Amino acid sequence: LKPLGRWLTSSPPTPPLLPVGAGAMAGLSGPKAHEVRSALGVDRDLSTQVVLTGTQAAEKPGKHWVDKPNAGYSGTPMWKLALERKEQEDAAAPCVKIPEGFKPTQKGSEWYYSEKRQVFWRTTDGQMYVWDEFAQKHAPLHEAVTFDVKPSVGGCFHDAAAQVRHVMVRDLQKAGTALRMSLEHLDRPCALYALYEGHRGNPGATGSGNVCAEFCVKNLHLKLLPKLAAFRGYWEDERLQGAMRDSFEELDAEFLERHASSGKSDGCSAAAALLIGDRVVVSSLGDIACLVCLKTGEASELVKAHAAKESDDEDSEDEEEGGASSSGTNQDASTDGKPPIRWTRAFGDAEFKAADSSHRLLATPDVAVVHLQNKHQGVAFVCRALYNAIGRAVAVSTVFRRSAGRPRMAAGALVDAAVQWLGQVTDQLGLGSIVVQFEQRHEASSSSDAPPPQKRARKEEIPSQVRLRHILLKHRECKSTVDKVRNKQVKRSRTDAERLLRAVMEEVLSRGLYAALQGAQRVPEQPEVWRVGWRLGLGETWQARPKLRRYRLLLAGRSTQRPRG
């Protein structure tokens, strides 16, 4: 303790004055802190000694813990505490994984966008969105829903109806795929049916029927499908109606532009039905009758006809309810001697859409949306001449009731009735119809929960029923036009063949197969009769009934010495 005592008792010399900033404490001298501690020793009653942490004590010799940023402190660094706090907050928040291929639209935004899929993704709800150009906002991406609706369609057109054209697209999504347009967001079933009735054309001179009707058949879907593919959200009724109106107007404008210099005066009426899920969007332009039929037997027109009332129209009540409108019509004959224009809205008819025309025609259709329910049986498009000839809505409802589930047969029955009433058909007279019938699948499958019926034991006795599966009748449009049984060329047309088969079907449905066979011509027993039974799909049941073997089915009363194949 002598050096320490000497230092404590003797007063140190006065240090010289130093200028400011030259280090006033630079000349001081004295013992270091470790010298003082080693001289005083360690007091066992004091606990001021610094205790190293486990990590510090475990370090290698030579690397003292005093060199670290938190020297002299025991605990976790602040940066590590902040990192742990952030991890805890992220763990407490819901885990949202950003889908692959999505990038933020802007820094800190909740919206992400995928250039490949052309959709947005929102972090707050994790849902996909598309941009709605009409509403100028994001709309949820619609997932297609398959409804329990099974449509069946059929059409029939007279051979002389050269100005009538039709389109039946049973699967619109496949058509979109063929045109490289995605329609997977539309509800199913998805189909398009259209009927075009031309007027003021000259099929004999042009050889192609009606130019306007031909153009509409080839281009309507090209106007409609891009609009349906552009928006992948849910299509409300108003949006569907607007898409149909725009498609019709653009189609008419393009036709007038292409044929403005050719001087074509052709025009046509049109009726189109767009089936999306459980909704049918019906668009009408002109005077084609658009009817909806109910299972109760009622039939009514959805929209009014855009044409003047003709002098031979007898049913004034039908005209007031769903018939023709006489506003803005032209009853005078045109200067070139063609029939007078009586339509107020139609495709084509360029001279009546000019700026200096006194009678202006429009190309804006009337659009109606039908939400299918169990009460709806189907929809029918009927040409106006055919519609007036058969007796209007009453006749259509009768045909629907008699041919339920067979739309092609119903369409043919309408044409047959009109031909029988009119007698003579010219190329200026449109005779054609399209029938669409709907079957609710859940009605047929309502008993799906019931156990399957038990299989009945096979009996060896003679069967008492005959099942008629197919009736085949050749026509001149078949690949092979030779009747191999009679060894003759088949000359009947396809329309005649369908008319004969419809007569057979009505006879079988009304009287039954056995009664129809009883009324047929009797022939001697020959092996050929048995082979006819196999061609008709009767099989062994035909051979099992001796009475049925002695009769064959006659088509339209034509008698032959040998049975037909």
Salt bridges, closest charged atoms under 4 A:
GLU59 OE2 - LYS68 NZ 2.40
GLU110 OE2 - ARG122 NH2 3.34
ASP132 OD2 - ARG239 NH2 2.81
GLU184 OE1 - ARG188 NH2 2.66
ASP187 OD1 - HIS142 NE2 2.87
GLU214 OE2 - ARG165 NE 2.60
GLU236 OE1 - ARG239 NE 3.40
ASP237 OD1 - ARG279 NH1 2.84
ASP237 OD2 - HIS371 NE2 2.85
GLU250 OE1 - LYS227 NZ 2.83
ASP252 OD1 - LYS353 NZ 2.57
GLU254 OE1 - LYS223 NZ 2.43
GLU254 OE2 - ARG258 NH2 2.69
ASP287 OD2 - ARG342 NH2 2.59
GLU301 OE1 - ARG384 NH2 3.78
GLU310 OE2 - ARG342 NE 2.79
ASP313 OD1 - ARG392 NH2 3.55
GLU319 OE2 - ARG392 NH2 3.28
ASP349 OD2 - HIS199 NE2 2.86
ASP349 OD1 - ARG200 NH1 3.20
GLU351 OE2 - ARG200 NH2 2.56
ASP366 OD2 - HIS306 NE2 2.76
ASP366 OD1 - ARG345 NH1 3.02
ASP416 OD1 - ARG499 NE 3.47
ASP416 OD2 - ARG502 NE 2.94
GLU443 OE2 - LYS295 NZ 3.17
ASP496 OD1 - ARG499 NH1 2.72
GLU498 OE2 - ARG408 NH2 2.28
GLU498 OE2 - ARG494 NE 3.51
GLU498 OE1 - ARG502 NH1 3.81
GLU506 OE1 - ARG402 NH2 3.97
GLU507 OE2 - ARG511 NH1 2.39
GLU525 OE1 - ARG549 NH2 3.79
GLU528 OE2 - ARG531 NH2 3.57
